[in-house]
Amino acid sequence: MEVVYGDGERIVKIPCEVDAENTTAQFENGLLIIKLPKRIEGSGRKIEVEE
């Protein structure tokens, strides 16, 4: 846990692929809670390419 007063910025490297569709962020009682669920392999998005 990290407590900072005033404006601030933190950059964190995530060691795995995350499921951006199910990522959530909540601010509760002065605490920012970010949930980054791990992406399940094979759950990528299919993009069709037209000729």
C-alpha positions as CSV (number, residue, x, y, z in Angstrom):
1,M,0.0,0.0,0.0
2,E,1.2,3.5,-0.8
3,V,-0.1,6.7,0.6
4,V,0.6,10.0,-1.2
5,Y,-0.9,13.4,-0.5
6,G,-1.6,15.9,-3.3
7,D,-1.2,15.3,-7.0
8,G,0.8,12.3,-8.0
9,E,1.6,9.8,-10.8
10,R,2.7,6.2,-10.7
11,I,3.7,4.0,-13.6
12,V,3.7,0.3,-13.0
13,K,4.9,-2.4,-15.5
14,I,2.5,-5.3,-15.6
15,P,4.3,-8.7,-16.2
16,C,1.5,-10.4,-18.1
17,E,-1.2,-9.7,-20.6
18,V,-4.4,-8.2,-19.0
19,D,-8.0,-8.5,-20.0
20,A,-8.7,-4.9,-20.8
21,E,-12.4,-5.5,-21.3
22,N,-12.8,-6.5,-17.6
23,T,-10.4,-4.1,-16.0
24,T,-12.0,-2.0,-13.3
25,A,-11.0,1.0,-11.1
26,Q,-12.8,2.2,-8.0
27,F,-12.1,5.1,-5.6
28,E,-13.3,4.1,-2.1
29,N,-12.6,6.0,1.1
30,G,-9.7,7.8,-0.4
31,L,-8.1,4.6,-1.8
32,L,-7.8,3.8,-5.5
33,I,-8.4,0.1,-6.3
34,I,-7.5,-1.1,-9.7
35,K,-8.2,-4.7,-10.8
36,L,-6.4,-6.1,-13.9
37,P,-7.6,-9.6,-14.5
38,K,-5.1,-11.8,-16.4
39,R,-6.0,-12.5,-20.0
40,I,-6.8,-16.1,-20.8
41,E,-4.8,-17.4,-23.7
42,G,-6.8,-17.9,-26.8
43,S,-9.3,-15.2,-25.8
44,G,-8.0,-12.7,-28.3
45,R,-10.2,-10.8,-30.7
46,K,-10.8,-12.0,-34.3
47,I,-10.4,-9.3,-36.9
48,E,-11.5,-10.1,-40.4
49,V,-9.4,-8.7,-43.3
50,E,-11.1,-7.9,-46.5
51,E,-9.4,-8.3,-49.9
